[in-house]
Structure formats: C-alpha cells, structure tokens
Amino acid sequence: MGFQQSAHEAAVYRRGSGRSVLLIGVYVDDLIITGAEGDRVEAFKAQKKKEFDMSDLGLFCFYLGVEVRQDVSGIALCQTHYAKRILELDGMTGYNPAHTSMEERLKLSRDSMTEEVDSTHYRRLIGSLRYLVHTRQDLAFAIGYVNRIMERPTMEHLQAVKRILRYVAGALDYGLHYGKAPNTASFVGYYDSYLTGDVAPARAQPGLCSSSVDAWSAGSLSSRRWWPSQAVKQSTSPPPLQQLRYYGCQGCWQSSLAGM
C-alpha cells in the first residue's frame, strides 16, 4: 500500500507528502484516517472496503473516552462524558462546584494524623483523574500532588481529591482547542518550581508544560510534566538546564512525528 511506519510513533503510518499526504493511526482493529485532501481520504476508504469488511463511522468524534468536535474554527478535544462518570463513581454529582482545583498554599504530608480512608477507592479515583489530564491539563499539578500519597491515604488527602472533583463538576466542558493558525510554527515551554513545596522531605516541586504552535494547534498545550525532585534524573544538571533538555526532546519528537 506504500505506507511507511513512523520511527517515532509505532501506531502511525504515512503515505505521500505535501498535499498528497495520508496519515493513519491504528488501534487494535480501528483506523483513524486523515489527510490534506478529502478526496484522497475517501478514495483510500473505498479501496479498503473492497478488500476488507469495514464500517465507515464517519467524521472522527469519539475515541477512548475523548470526545472530538470539528468545525471550521478548528478541532476541540474534551472528556465531558468521562468526567461525569468519575463524579458518579464517588457520588459527587450534586455537590457544589469549586472555582479552583486546590486550596491556596495547600501542603499535604504522608504523616497525616487524620483518619485513614479506603486506599483502594482512593487509588481508583486518582487513576481515573490521571486519565482525564489528557485533555484537562489545568488539573495536572493538583492530580500529580495527591497522586504522591498512595500508600496510606487519610481523610485529609481524600478531601484534597474531592476538591479536585468539585472543580471538575463546575468545568465539565473544559478541554483543548486546536484552532487554525496558518503560516505559524513555533514551540514554547513554561517552567515553574515550587521551592520547599514538599512537607516531608522539604524539596522543590518542579514542573513544566510545552505548547506547540503550528498550522493547527494555535498554542494549545501538547505536553506537560510534573514530578517530585527526588525522582531519578536524566542528568545531574541544575533543574533549569534539565527542563531545557526536556523541551528540546519534546520539540524534536513533535517535529519528527510531523515529518515522520
């Protein structure tokens, strides 16, 4: 068929270049097909229908819990239905929404003396929220913070998780929007470090996010990362230099993926 597998993303295949390019994403027995010209996409689908028993589900609108909305302004990704399921999991559908995902200057300790809670339920909530971060990167720091306390969660920690859920309840339709931005291409990174933010031990909590601005993204976040400073580093360089290295890796990966 003339497709070439991406060296940077095993599930992505490409054929052609320029206006004739055709990209295919593969997940089990599902195909996501896109290209610069709609006629080429339709021709490829018609060809495959002759060779295999296939169903055309139409315009891409839902994939692994992610809702996709496409119009002339661009492409929007959200997880509204999935977020509602998380709220139902904890019985919080009728709670008053919160305006922020965390209390200001909140500091949690693993040595909390409050009552212990069901660790299985706590971990289930954290795991569900982590998947929500794919389109809700405004939640990345708060979820990453409570995610660190998994061994012996207490009521204090659960209340912090419930605060995140209340914030989600008031912002169910939030997500990412990739608007058209012709003739624009750049890669921007942001870095922040909360010095001595960890109560025990008192170490910094660095984090970063990156934004790729190209013909479609128009500044939407494309990746984010947060980690406790005691995690294994890829180098012994000062944190700002480590972040610069990470930005470089992200930029090279996205550029290589686009060019295959």
C-alpha positions in Angstrom: 0.0 0.0 0.0 3.0 2.2 0.2 2.7 3.3 3.8 5.7 3.9 6.0 5.6 3.3 9.7 6.7 6.2 11.9 10.0 5.8 13.6 8.7 7.9 16.5 5.2 6.5 17.0 4.7 2.9 16.2 0.9 3.2 15.6 1.2 5.9 13.0 1.7 5.3 9.3 2.2 7.8 6.4 2.0 7.7 2.7 2.8 10.5 0.3 3.9 14.1 1.1 2.7 17.6 0.8 -0.9 17.9 -0.4 -1.0 14.2 -1.2 -0.1 13.0 2.3 -2.2 10.4 4.0 -1.9 9.6 7.8 -3.3 6.6 9.5 -3.5 5.9 13.3 -4.0 2.2 14.2 -5.6 1.0 17.5 -6.4 -2.8 17.5 -9.0 -3.0 14.7 -9.8 0.7 14.4 -8.3 3.1 11.9 -8.1 6.9 12.2 -7.6 8.3 8.7 -6.7 11.9 7.8 -5.0 13.8 5.0 -4.6 17.1 3.4 -7.2 16.4 0.8 -10.6 14.8 1.5 -10.8 13.1 -1.9 -7.7 11.1 -1.2 -9.1 10.0 2.2 -12.4 8.9 0.6 -10.6 7.1 -2.2 -8.5 5.1 0.4 -11.6 4.2 2.4 -13.4 3.0 -0.8 -10.3 0.9 -1.7 -10.2 -0.8 1.7 -13.9 -1.5 1.8 -13.4 -3.6 -1.4 -10.6 -5.6 0.3 -12.0 -6.0 3.8 -15.3 -6.0 5.6 -15.2 -2.5 7.1 -17.6 0.1 8.5 -17.2 3.8 8.0 -18.1 5.6 11.2 -17.9 9.0 9.6 -16.2 12.1 11.0 -14.0 11.3 13.9 -16.0 12.2 17.1 -15.1 9.8 19.9 -12.0 7.7 20.8 -11.1 6.0 24.1 -13.2 8.4 26.2 -12.0 11.5 24.3 -14.8 13.5 22.5 -13.7 15.2 19.3 -15.6 18.2 17.8 -14.6 19.5 14.4 -15.8 22.7 12.7 -14.4 25.5 10.5 -12.7 27.1 13.5 -10.6 24.0 14.4 -10.7 20.9 16.4 -11.8 20.6 20.1 -11.0 17.7 22.4 -12.8 17.1 25.7 -13.8 14.3 28.1 -17.2 15.6 29.3 -18.9 12.2 29.5 -15.8 10.6 31.1 -15.7 13.4 33.8 -19.3 12.8 34.6 -18.6 9.1 35.1 -15.8 9.9 37.6 -18.2 12.1 39.6 -20.8 9.3 39.6 -18.1 6.9 40.9 -17.7 9.0 44.0 -21.3 10.0 44.3 -20.5 13.7 43.8 -22.9 14.7 41.0 -24.9 17.0 43.2 -22.0 18.8 45.1 -21.4 22.5 44.8 -18.6 23.2 42.3 -15.3 24.8 43.3 -13.6 27.6 41.4 -10.1 26.1 41.8 -8.7 22.6 41.9 -6.6 23.1 45.1 -6.7 25.3 48.1 -4.2 28.1 48.0 -0.8 27.1 49.5 -2.0 23.6 50.3 0.6 21.3 51.8 -0.1 17.6 52.4 2.0 15.2 54.5 2.4 11.5 54.3 2.4 11.5 58.1 -1.1 13.0 58.4 -2.7 12.1 61.7 -6.3 12.2 60.4 -8.4 9.1 59.9 -7.3 6.6 57.3 -9.6 6.0 54.3 -10.1 3.1 51.9 -6.9 3.1 49.9 -8.5 1.1 47.0 -11.2 3.7 46.5 -8.6 6.5 46.8 -6.4 4.9 44.1 -9.3 4.3 41.8 -10.2 8.0 41.9 -6.6 9.1 41.3 -6.3 6.7 38.4 -9.5 8.0 36.8 -8.4 11.6 37.3 -5.0 10.9 35.7 -6.7 9.8 32.5 -8.7 13.0 32.5 -5.5 15.0 32.3 -5.1 14.1 28.6 -7.5 17.0 27.8 -7.6 18.8 31.1 -4.0 19.9 31.7 -5.2 22.5 34.1 -5.6 19.6 36.5 -2.0 18.3 36.1 -0.4 19.8 39.1 -3.3 19.1 41.6 -3.6 15.5 40.5 0.1 15.0 40.5 0.3 16.3 44.0 -2.4 13.9 45.5 -1.0 11.1 43.4 2.1 11.1 45.5 0.2 9.8 48.6 -1.0 6.4 47.7 0.3 4.0 50.4 -1.7 5.3 53.4 -4.2 8.0 52.3 -6.2 9.7 55.1 -9.3 11.9 55.2 -7.1 15.0 54.7 -5.8 13.6 51.4 -9.3 12.4 50.3 -10.6 15.9 50.9 -8.0 17.3 48.6 -9.2 14.8 45.9 -12.8 15.8 46.5 -11.8 19.4 45.9 -10.5 18.4 42.5 -13.7 16.6 41.8 -15.8 19.6 42.8 -13.7 21.7 40.4 -14.3 19.2 37.6 -18.0 19.3 38.3 -18.0 23.0 37.6 -16.0 22.7 34.4 -17.2 19.6 32.7 -16.9 21.0 29.2 -13.3 22.3 29.5 -10.8 20.8 27.1 -8.3 21.6 24.4 -9.0 23.6 21.2 -6.7 23.5 18.2 -7.6 26.4 16.0 -6.2 27.1 12.6 -3.1 29.3 12.6 -1.7 29.3 9.0 1.9 30.1 8.4 2.8 29.8 12.1 5.3 27.4 13.6 6.9 27.6 17.0 7.5 25.7 20.2 7.1 27.4 23.6 7.9 25.9 27.0 7.0 27.1 30.5 8.8 26.1 33.7 7.9 26.7 37.3 9.4 25.4 40.6 7.6 25.4 44.0 10.6 25.6 46.3 10.3 23.5 49.6 6.8 22.7 48.5 7.0 19.1 49.8 6.4 18.9 53.5 8.5 15.7 54.0 11.2 15.9 52.9 11.3 19.7 52.1 12.3 19.6 48.5 11.4 21.6 45.4 8.5 20.5 43.2 9.5 21.5 39.6 7.0 21.2 36.7 6.7 22.2 33.1 4.4 22.3 30.2 5.0 22.8 26.5 2.9 24.3 23.7 3.4 23.6 20.1 2.1 26.4 17.8 1.7 25.3 14.2 -0.9 25.2 11.4 -3.5 23.6 13.7 -2.6 23.9 17.4 -2.6 27.7 17.8 -1.0 27.5 21.1 -2.8 24.5 22.7 -0.8 22.6 25.2 0.7 19.5 23.7 2.5 18.0 26.7 3.0 18.6 30.4 5.1 17.1 33.2 5.3 17.4 37.0 7.5 15.3 39.3 8.9 15.4 42.9 12.6 16.3 42.9 13.6 13.0 44.5 12.7 11.2 41.2 15.6 9.8 39.2 17.1 12.4 37.0 18.4 12.0 33.5 21.3 14.2 34.4 22.9 16.0 37.4 22.5 19.4 35.8 20.6 22.2 37.7 16.8 22.0 37.3 16.5 24.8 34.7 19.0 23.0 32.4 17.1 19.8 32.8 13.9 21.5 31.7 15.7 23.0 28.7 16.8 19.4 27.8 13.3 18.2 28.1 11.9 21.0 25.9 14.5 20.1 23.3 13.4 16.4 23.4 9.7 17.3 23.1 10.4 19.7 20.2 12.5 17.1 18.3 9.8 14.4 18.9 6.9 16.5 17.7 8.9 17.8 14.7 10.0 14.2 13.8 6.5 12.9 14.2 5.0 15.5 11.8 7.7 14.8 9.3 7.8 11.0 10.0 
